Amino acid sequence: MPAWSFALLTLLVATSASAQDSVGSVHARVHQSGTLRNPRIMGLQRPQAAQSSPLQQVDEEDSLYLRFPSSGTSKASPPAPTVHRSPPVIVSRQQRNVLWVLAAEGDETEIYATDTTGRDLGTWRVDALYTEWTALAVGRCDQKTCIYIGDLGDSLKRRGTVQLYRFEEPLVAFDRIPRTYSVTGVQKIIVGYPDGAHDARALSVTSDGTVLILTSGLDGKSRLYSVPSDTWFRGSTRVDARSAGTVAVDIHRHGPLTGITRTATGGFVTRQANSLTFLTRGQSGMAPDPSRPTCELPAGDQSGLGVDWLDSRRFIISTVQGFNPTPLLSIAECPEP
């Protein structure tokens, strides 16, 4: 299924569900914080010669980290883009001023650094094979912080295996001159599901380094699989993910599951077309947290992949509006009960 078809499917589900409120739901307050301005994301620039990624200190003064734009703030409009879906976005765990964005379309295996205004902070090219990158996460790897990429897309359920990649999170230099670097030390594992092919667009890493994969639920049910942390030391041979239950979210009402993040308190938040749902993990999988109502997203912010937490109430999401828009960054605030 093409990316635009998947986005259209989620939008149709979201539209049908947005006419009514679910029991125990709250409405998110969403602020558009920026527009992704990396020319590679916008389809305006071919890859440049890559440089090795240096470890440089961050200049925190040159940042607009997590600020809401003031009323009346204007931003220059970029040229018309060619992106068909919004890319997954995550928050750096070691640099206060950095978001990481996954390549959204085409065959380029790249990640982009930005901030909440969408500023271009550089491109990092990953030496990896590409089928359909759909998920991005950040988490522990040994004693370091790593970025995890999930090559997990399989809408037609034809893939015998999927791939996971990880590498140490690069440090970004705020020197106002965006560059292209090559990521080094990339690790890869080939993963098979114990019960056949699945489409997945959500990836998370627990505190002990276990990778969690959540299927999108195109068949009406989202399933949870785990990949132990010691799997990365077995080389590139196939390993089987372990079935860890189901994810008790309403696919029919809220659309396919397209993202997940692990909060600072140890819980989880999943993203669907028109909602963010707080979950807890148990022996049978994941279930809604009874203390946190579902957080409904506005209709204009319902097409996109991924979610990551900023604090206990606020989350960063990327969205698109229309068929060929520039990806937008938004901060969704979910009221606490």
Backbone hydrogen bonds in HBPLUS format (Angstrom, degrees):
<---DONOR---> <-ACCEPTOR-->    atom                        ^
c    i                          cat <-CA-CA->   ^        H-A-AA   ^      H-
h    n   atom  resd res      DA  || num        DHA   H-A  angle D-A-AA Bond
n    s   type  num  typ     dist DA aas  dist angle  dist       angle   num
A0005-SER N   A0002-PRO O   3.07 MM   3  5.25 124.0  2.39  99.4 113.7     1
A0006-PHE N   A0002-PRO O   3.10 MM   4  6.50 154.7  2.17 152.4 159.2     2
A0007-ALA N   A0003-ALA O   2.97 MM   4  6.26 161.5  2.01 152.5 157.4     3
A0008-LEU N   A0004-TRP O   2.92 MM   4  6.08 151.3  2.00 140.0 147.9     4
A0009-LEU N   A0005-SER O   2.90 MM   4  6.13 153.3  1.97 146.4 153.5     5
A0010-THR N   A0006-PHE O   3.03 MM   4  6.33 163.2  2.06 153.1 156.3     6
A0011-LEU N   A0007-ALA O   3.00 MM   4  6.17 151.1  2.09 142.8 151.1     7
A0012-LEU N   A0008-LEU O   2.93 MM   4  6.15 153.7  2.00 149.2 155.5     8
A0013-VAL N   A0009-LEU O   3.05 MM   4  6.31 162.6  2.08 151.9 156.3     9
A0014-ALA N   A0010-THR O   2.91 MM   4  6.03 156.6  1.97 142.6 149.8    10
A0015-THR N   A0011-LEU O   2.89 MM   4  6.06 153.8  1.95 145.2 152.0    11
A0016-SER N   A0012-LEU O   3.15 MM   4  6.36 159.4  2.19 147.5 151.7    12
A0017-ALA N   A0013-VAL O   3.09 MM   4  6.27 141.4  2.24 142.1 152.8    13
A0018-SER N   A0014-ALA O   2.90 MM   4  5.93 137.9  2.08 148.4 158.7    14
A0020-GLN N   A0017-ALA O   3.39 MM   3  6.23 171.5  2.40 120.2 122.6    15
A0026-VAL N   A0294-THR O   2.80 MM 268  6.22 156.4  1.86 166.0 172.9    16
A0296-GLU N   A0026-VAL O   2.71 MM 270  5.99 165.1  1.73 171.6 169.0    17
A0028-ALA N   A0296-GLU O   2.78 MM 268  5.61 174.1  1.78 157.1 157.4    18
A0029-ARG N   A0333-GLU O   2.98 MM 304  5.04 166.1  2.00 146.3 147.4    19
A0333-GLU N   A0029-ARG O   2.78 MM 304  5.04 164.0  1.81 142.6 148.3    20
A0031-HIS N   A0331-ILE O   2.91 MM 300  5.21 162.4  1.95 143.0 147.9    21
A0331-ILE N   A0031-HIS O   2.83 MM 300  5.21 159.9  1.87 150.3 155.0    22
A0033-SER N   A0329-LEU O   2.88 MM 296  5.71 144.5  2.01 135.2 146.3    23
A0034-GLY N   A0329-LEU O   3.33 MM 295  5.15 154.3  2.40 139.8 135.5    24
A0329-LEU N   A0034-GLY O   2.86 MM 295  5.15 178.4  1.86 146.7 146.8    25
A0036-LEU N   A0327-PRO O   3.11 MM 291  5.76 162.6  2.14 151.8 157.1    26
A0037-ARG N   A0118-GLY O   2.88 MM  81  5.61 162.1  1.91 152.6 149.2    27
A0041-ILE N   A0038-ASN O   3.03 MM   3  5.43 124.8  2.34 110.0 123.0    28
A0042-MET N   A0038-ASN O   3.22 MM   4  6.55 153.9  2.29 150.5 158.2    29
A0044-LEU N   A0039-PRO O   2.84 MM   5  5.13 158.4  1.89 165.3 162.9    30
A0043-GLY N   A0040-ARG O   3.22 MM   3  5.11 158.2  2.27  97.7 104.0    31
A0051-GLN N   A0180-THR O   2.83 MM 129  6.15 140.2  1.99 124.1 135.5    32
A0182-SER N   A0051-GLN O   2.46 MM 131  5.63 139.2  1.62 154.2 157.0    33
A0062-ASP N   A0059-ASP O   3.21 MM   3  5.90 151.5  2.30 115.9 122.2    34
A0073-THR N   A0070-SER O   3.07 MM   3  5.62 155.7  2.13 139.9 139.1    35
A0102-LEU N   A0088-PRO O   3.13 MM  14  5.65 161.4  2.17 154.1 158.4    36
A0090-ILE N   A0100-TRP O   2.88 MM  10  5.27 155.5  1.94 148.9 157.1    37
A0100-TRP N   A0090-ILE O   2.84 MM  10  5.27 160.9  1.88 147.6 154.2    38
A0092-SER N   A0098-VAL O   3.08 MM   6  5.58 171.4  2.09 147.7 147.3    39
A0099-LEU N   A0114-THR O   2.72 MM  15  5.14 155.7  1.78 145.6 146.3    40
A0114-THR N   A0099-LEU O   2.91 MM  15  5.14 154.3  1.97 146.8 150.2    41
A0101-VAL N   A0112-TYR O   2.80 MM  11  5.01 154.7  1.87 148.7 156.0    42
A0112-TYR N   A0101-VAL O   2.79 MM  11  5.01 159.1  1.83 146.2 153.4    43
A0103-ALA N   A0110-GLU O   3.06 MM   7  5.47 143.0  2.20 166.0 155.4    44
A0126-VAL N   A0109-THR O   2.81 MM  17  5.49 172.1  1.82 156.0 158.4    45
A0111-ILE N   A0124-TRP O   2.92 MM  13  5.31 155.3  1.98 148.6 156.7    46
A0124-TRP N   A0111-ILE O   2.86 MM  13  5.31 171.5  1.87 164.7 165.4    47
A0113-ALA N   A0122-GLY O   3.01 MM   9  5.43 167.6  2.03 149.6 153.3    48
A0121-LEU N   A0113-ALA O   2.96 MM   8  4.98 156.4  2.02 148.3 140.6    49
A0118-GLY N   A0115-ASP O   2.91 MM   3  5.37 160.9  1.94 117.0 123.4    50
A0123-THR N   A0179-ARG O   2.84 MM  56  6.22 163.6  1.86 160.0 164.4    51
A0181-TYR N   A0123-THR O   2.80 MM  58  6.23 158.5  1.84 155.4 161.7    52
A0125-ARG N   A0181-TYR O   2.78 MM  56  6.10 173.4  1.79 158.0 157.2    53
A0183-VAL N   A0125-ARG O   2.90 MM  58  5.89 174.4  1.90 159.8 158.4    54
A0128-ALA N   A0126-VAL O   2.94 MM   2  5.65 114.6  2.38 114.0  97.0    55
A0153-GLY N   A0132-GLU O   3.16 MM  21  4.98 164.0  2.19 156.5 151.8    56
A0134-THR N   A0150-GLY O   3.04 MM  16  6.09 164.6  2.07 171.1 172.3    57
A0135-ALA N   A0150-GLY O   3.40 MM  15  4.79 154.9  2.47 137.7 137.2    58
A0150-GLY N   A0135-ALA O   2.91 MM  15  4.79 171.4  1.92 134.0 134.4    59
A0137-ALA N   A0148-TYR O   2.91 MM  11  5.00 153.3  1.98 147.5 149.2    60
A0148-TYR N   A0137-ALA O   2.73 MM  11  5.00 174.9  1.74 146.7 148.3    61
A0139-GLY N   A0146-CYS O   2.94 MM   7  5.51 159.4  1.99 154.4 161.0    62
A0146-CYS N   A0139-GLY O   2.78 MM   7  5.51 176.9  1.78 170.9 170.1    63
A0141-CYS N   A0144-LYS O   3.04 MM   3  5.32 152.6  2.11 139.3 138.5    64
A0144-LYS N   A0141-CYS O   2.95 MM   3  5.32 163.6  1.97 131.5 134.4    65
A0169-GLU N   A0145-THR O   2.95 MM  24  5.99 175.6  1.96 144.7 144.9    66
A0147-ILE N   A0167-PHE O   2.87 MM  20  5.64 157.8  1.92 169.9 168.5    67
A0167-PHE N   A0147-ILE O   3.15 MM  20  5.64 143.4  2.29 144.3 155.3    68
A0149-ILE N   A0165-TYR O   2.85 MM  16  5.10 160.9  1.89 141.2 146.3    69
A0165-TYR N   A0149-ILE O   2.97 MM  16  5.10 160.0  2.02 149.4 154.3    70
A0151-ASP N   A0163-GLN O   2.91 MM  12  5.08 162.5  1.94 155.2 158.0    71
A0163-GLN N   A0151-ASP O   3.36 MM  12  5.08 162.1  2.39 133.5 135.0    72
A0200-ALA N   A0152-LEU O   3.33 MM  48  5.30 156.7  2.39 126.0 129.8    73
A0157-LYS N   A0154-ASP O   2.99 MM   3  5.10 157.9  2.04 108.5 115.6    74
A0162-VAL N   A0191-VAL O   2.81 MM  29  5.25 160.5  1.85 152.6 159.0    75
A0191-VAL N   A0162-VAL O   2.79 MM  29  5.25 169.6  1.80 153.9 156.9    76
A0164-LEU N   A0189-ILE O   3.02 MM  25  5.45 160.6  2.06 159.0 163.5    77
A0189-ILE N   A0164-LEU O   3.03 MM  25  5.45 154.2  2.10 151.1 156.9    78
A0166-ARG N   A0187-GLN O   3.02 MM  21  5.35 147.8  2.13 141.9 147.2    79
A0187-GLN N   A0166-ARG O   2.88 MM  21  5.35 173.6  1.88 164.6 166.8    80
A0239-VAL N   A0190-ILE O   2.87 MM  49  6.26 151.3  1.96 156.8 164.4    81
A0192-GLY N   A0239-VAL O   2.90 MM  47  6.21 154.1  1.97 150.3 156.4    82
A0241-ALA N   A0192-GLY O   2.85 MM  49  6.07 160.6  1.89 163.3 169.4    83
A0216-SER N   A0199-ASP O   2.87 MM  17  5.92 161.6  1.90 138.0 143.1    84
A0214-LEU N   A0202-ALA O   3.15 MM  12  5.26 170.4  2.16 139.7 141.5    85
A0204-SER N   A0212-LEU O   2.98 MM   8  5.10 153.0  2.06 144.8 150.1    86
A0212-LEU N   A0204-SER O   2.75 MM   8  5.10 172.4  1.75 153.1 155.1    87
A0206-THR N   A0210-THR O   2.89 MM   4  5.30 162.2  1.92 154.0 157.6    88
A0209-GLY N   A0206-THR O   3.05 MM   3  5.30 164.2  2.08 113.8 116.9    89
A0211-VAL N   A0227-VAL O   2.94 MM  16  5.01 165.7  1.96 151.3 148.8    90
A0227-VAL N   A0211-VAL O   2.80 MM  16  5.01 147.3  1.90 147.2 155.5    91
A0213-ILE N   A0225-TYR O   2.84 MM  12  5.13 165.3  1.86 147.7 152.4    92
A0225-TYR N   A0213-ILE O   2.90 MM  12  5.13 154.6  1.97 151.3 158.3    93
A0215-THR N   A0223-ARG O   2.96 MM   8  5.33 162.9  1.99 151.9 157.1    94
A0257-LEU N   A0216-SER O   2.88 MM  41  4.44 158.3  1.93 127.8 130.1    95
A0220-GLY N   A0217-GLY O   2.84 MM   3  5.08 159.6  1.88 116.0 118.5    96
A0247-VAL N   A0222-SER O   2.86 MM  25  5.27 162.7  1.89 143.6 141.0    97
A0224-LEU N   A0245-GLY O   2.95 MM  21  5.40 175.0  1.95 140.9 139.2    98
A0244-ALA N   A0224-LEU O   2.80 MM  20  5.22 167.8  1.81 147.8 144.2    99
A0226-SER N   A0242-ARG O   2.86 MM  16  5.14 153.5  1.93 141.0 149.7   100
A0242-ARG N   A0226-SER O   2.87 MM  16  5.14 170.0  1.88 155.8 154.7   101
A0231-THR N   A0228-PRO O   3.17 MM   3  5.65 161.7  2.20 113.2 118.8   102
A0233-PHE N   A0230-ASP O   3.25 MM   3  5.82 163.4  2.28 114.1 118.9   103
A0234-ARG N   A0231-THR O   3.11 MM   3  5.56 163.1  2.14 121.8 122.0   104
A0246-THR N   A0284-SER O   3.13 MM  38  6.62 153.0  2.21 148.3 141.0   105
A0286-MET N   A0246-THR O   2.89 MM  40  6.35 161.0  1.93 155.5 161.1   106
A0249-VAL N   A0247-VAL O   2.83 MM   2  5.81 135.8  2.02 109.8  95.8   107
A0248-ALA N   A0286-MET O   2.89 MM  38  6.09 175.9  1.89 152.8 153.2   108
A0254-HIS N   A0250-ASP O   2.97 MM   4  5.93 167.3  1.99 151.2 155.3   109
A0255-GLY N   A0251-ILE O   2.83 MM   4  4.79 140.2  1.99 130.4 134.7   110
A0273-ALA N   A0254-HIS O   2.99 MM  19  5.85 115.3  2.42 146.2 163.1   111
A0258-THR N   A0271-ARG O   2.85 MM  13  5.66 158.7  1.90 154.5 161.3   112
A0306-GLY N   A0258-THR O   3.11 MM  48  5.86 156.6  2.17 119.0 125.5   113
A0271-ARG N   A0259-GLY O   2.78 MM  12  4.83 159.2  1.82 130.5 131.8   114
A0261-THR N   A0269-VAL O   2.90 MM   8  5.39 143.5  2.04 144.1 155.9   115
A0269-VAL N   A0261-THR O   2.91 MM   8  5.39 151.9  1.99 154.2 161.4   116
A0263-THR N   A0267-GLY O   2.89 MM   4  5.34 151.7  1.97 129.7 138.7   117
A0266-GLY N   A0263-THR O   3.11 MM   3  5.40 165.9  2.13 111.6 115.0   118
A0268-PHE N   A0279-LEU O   3.10 MM  11  5.02 162.2  2.13 148.6 146.6   119
A0279-LEU N   A0268-PHE O   2.71 MM  11  5.02 170.5  1.71 146.0 147.9   120
A0270-THR N   A0277-THR O   2.90 MM   7  5.26 157.3  1.95 148.4 151.0   121
A0277-THR N   A0270-THR O   2.96 MM   7  5.26 155.9  2.02 142.7 150.7   122
A0272-GLN N   A0275-SER O   2.95 MM   3  5.31 167.7  1.96 159.9 159.6   123
A0297-LEU N   A0274-ASN O   2.96 MM  23  5.02 170.4  1.97 119.1 122.3   124
A0276-LEU N   A0295-CYS O   2.77 MM  19  4.96 148.6  1.87 140.4 151.2   125
A0295-CYS N   A0276-LEU O   2.81 MM  19  4.96 172.7  1.81 165.7 163.2   126
A0289-ASP N   A0278-PHE O   2.77 MM  11  5.48 163.5  1.79 133.4 134.7   127
A0280-THR N   A0287-ALA O   2.85 MM   7  5.60 157.9  1.90 162.8 167.7   128
A0287-ALA N   A0280-THR O   2.98 MM   7  5.60 157.5  2.03 157.1 163.6   129
A0282-GLY N   A0285-GLY O   2.72 MM   3  5.32 168.5  1.73 161.4 165.6   130
A0285-GLY N   A0282-GLY O   3.24 MM   3  5.32 164.3  2.26 106.6 110.7   131
A0292-ARG N   A0289-ASP O   3.09 MM   3  5.58 165.6  2.11 118.5 123.1   132
A0301-ASP N   A0298-PRO O   3.05 MM   3  5.60 166.0  2.07 119.9 124.4   133
A0320-VAL N   A0303-SER O   2.97 MM  17  5.75 136.4  2.17 156.0 168.1   134
A0308-ASP N   A0316-ILE O   3.18 MM   8  5.42 146.4  2.30 145.8 153.8   135
A0316-ILE N   A0308-ASP O   2.80 MM   8  5.42 156.7  1.85 159.8 166.4   136
A0310-LEU N   A0314-ARG O   2.82 MM   4  5.37 166.5  1.83 150.2 145.6   137
A0311-ASP N   A0314-ARG O   3.38 MM   3  5.42 159.0  2.43 136.4 137.1   138
A0334-CYS N   A0313-ARG O   2.72 MM  21  5.04 170.7  1.73 149.6 149.5   139
A0315-PHE N   A0332-ALA O   2.79 MM  17  5.12 147.6  1.89 141.1 152.2   140
A0332-ALA N   A0315-PHE O   2.76 MM  17  5.12 156.9  1.82 155.5 159.0   141
A0317-ILE N   A0330-SER O   2.94 MM  13  5.42 163.4  1.97 158.1 161.3   142
A0330-SER N   A0317-ILE O   2.90 MM  13  5.42 164.3  1.93 165.4 166.3   143
A0319-THR N   A0328-LEU O   2.95 MM   9  5.25 153.2  2.02 141.3 149.4   144
A0328-LEU N   A0319-THR O   2.91 MM   9  5.25 172.2  1.92 157.0 159.3   145
